[in-house]
Amino acid sequence: MLTEHLPPYQIASGTNVSGFATEVVRKTFDNAGIAYQIEVQSWSRAYQLSLRQHDVCIYSISKSAERTPLFHWIGAISYNHTSIYSLKSRGDIQIKTLQDAKNYVTAVTKDDITHHYLQKHGFVEGKQLYVLENVSMMLNVLQGRKDIDLVLINDTILRYRAQESGVELGSLKKQLELPELPLDFHLACSLKTQPQVIARLTQSLQQLKDQGEFGRIVKGWSEKF
């Protein structure tokens, strides 16, 4: 399994990987009786490897119409909202529509669904898009560079990135929520993964949900933070 450091979903600390999405994924594999190991990579590398290699799964990955035929989708492991943010001090920025955001420069993570989404809507790298290798740098870039105006980020991730980066949440302003952007996170596997593995994982994740274990995991992590 490939993933990235993305608190609170995946939290990499040395060789250990925790987080509530990680706990869901571990239980899914354990209950399916499938051996695994988790490797933490940059998102772009994890994404590209999972497209090409045999018997590789990836989480937490957002599902879109464009991505649907590229993977075997095991199931959703979290549900999220996504928004465009600026610094509150930037009183010159006023966004009411996605088209308005083209007047500014937005930071996104390479090969993240936010990157692909803005490209689909006509945002161009080097003009309206600033592409980062790692989401952990996003808020620092927003604060430290005058040529970066906006970030597009999951609302839950924003909270934890702010904590890690030492950025006050009160210094950020939500400019525009994007309810049409599919940022529910999934467990998915490469198209070269064995069919019996896909079937067992899909059944195992659904059982976690049906038996209430999925809800207990999410609730437990919500109470921690």
N, C-alpha and C positions, 0 to 999 in steps of 0.2 A: 504494500500500500504506500502510495506517495501522498504527501501533504505539505503544507507550509505552516509556519508559525503565524497563527491568526487567532489570538485570544478574543473571546473565551471559548471559541470552538475547538481550536487546537493550540495547545500551549507547549512549546518546546523548551526544555530545560536540560542542557547537556544531552545525554542519550535518552532521556525520558520524554515521552509525549503524553500529555493529559488534555483536559478540556472536555466539555460535555459531548461534542460531536465525536471525539476520540473514544469516549466511553461507550457511546451508542455503537460505533463501528466495531470496537473490540468485542462487545457482547454479540453483535451480529455474526461475526466470524467464529467466535467461540461456540455459540449455540448451533452453528451450522457444521461444526466439527472440521473447520478448514484452518490449516496452519498458515501463519502470516508473519510478516515483519513490517514495521513502519519506518519509512525513511522521510526525513524532512529536507525539502529542496526549496529553491526559489519557485514561485508559482509558475512562471513561464516554463522552466525546465520540467517541473512535475507534469504540467499540461502536455507538453510536447512528447515526453516519454510515454505517457499513458495513451497517447494517440497511436504510437508505433509498436510498442512492445507486447509480448505475449504475457498473459496472466498477471496483468498489472491493474490495480484499482486506484482510484483517486478520490479524495474528499478534502474539504467540503467544496463541491463544485456546483455552480448554478446551471440550471437547465434552460435552454432557449430553443426556438425553432431551428436555428442554424446548427446548434450543437446536438440536437436530438439524434440524428443518424450517425453521429461520430462515436457514440459510446453505447454500452449496455447500461441502462439506468436501473439501479437496484431499488432506490426509493429516497424520499425526502427525509432529511435528518434534522432540519431546523427551518424556521419560517421567519422572514425578515422584511424590513422596510429600508428603502434606499433614498438618499437625498443629496442634493448639491449644497455644499456649505462654503461660506466665505469667512474671513475674519470680520468680527462685528465692527471693528474700527474702519473697515472699508465702506464708508457711507456712500461712495460713488457707485457701488455695485447694487443694481436693482434688477432682479430676474423674476419674471412672471411666467415665461414659457421657456422650453428647451432652446428654441430659436434665439432667445435673448442671450443665452449662455455662449453663443458663438462670437459674441463681442469681447469675450475674455479668454483666458488660458486656463484650462482645467487639468489638474494632475490625476492620473489613473495608473493602475498597476498593469504591466505588460501581460497580455493574454488573459487578463481578468475579464469577466463578462461586461464590466463597466467600460473597459477599453473597446471591446467589440461593439457594444451598444452605441457609443458615441461615434465610432467610425461609420456604423450603419446609417446614422443620422447626419452624416456629412461633416463631422469634425475631422480635421486633418492634423496629423502629427507634425510638429514643428510650427504650426500656426495656432489652432485652438486647443491642441492636445500636447501635454508634457507627460511622457511615458516613463514610469519608474520601474525598476527591477523588483522592488520590495515595498509592500504597503506600509512597512514600519517607518519609512522615511517621509510619508505623505504630509503629516501635520508639521513636521520640521521644515519641509520645503515651503509649505504655505506660509509659515511664519517668517522664514528666513530669506525668501526671495521675492522681490517686488514684482517680478515678471510672471509669477504664478498667482492667479486670482481666486481659483476655486478648487475644491476637491469633490469627487463623487464617491460616496462611501456608504456602506451599510450603517444604519443608525446604532446598532449594538456594537459593532467593531469600533466606531468612533469613540465611544465611551472608554474602551480599554486602550486604544491608541493614545488618547489624551493622557491617560494615567501613565503609560509607559514613556511618553515623550515629555512629560512635565508641562503639558499645555492645559490651561484652564478651559473647561467646557464653556464657561461664561464668556470666553473671548471669541466664540464661534457663533455664527448666525446661519440658521437653516434658510436657504434661499428658495429652494424648490424641491418638493417631494415628487418622486417618480413612481407612482403605483403600478405603472405598466411595465417597469423593469423587473424581470423575473429573478429575484435574488434569493429565492428559497434555495437552501443548500442541500445537495444530494450526495449519496455514495454512488459512484459509477465505476465501470470497469471497461478495459479496452475491448475492442471488437474481436481481438484475438484470444480472449479468455474462454476457457472451456465452458460449453453450454451447461453442463451439470453443476459447475461452480456458480454460475449466474442463477440458476434455478434454486439452489440451496440457500444462497445469500438473500435472494428476494423473499423467499418463504420465511427465513429466519428474522429479517427485519420486520416483516408484517406481523409476525407472532409477538415481537417485542411491543409493538403498538397495540395489538389486540389484547394482550395480557396486562397492559398498564405499566410495563417496565420502562418503556420509552418516556412516558409522562413523568414517572418518578425520577428518572435520571435528569431530565430537564429541570424539574422543580428543585432537585437537590443542588444543582449548579447555580440556579437563580438565587437560591438562599445564600450561597457562599459569597456571591458578589453583591 
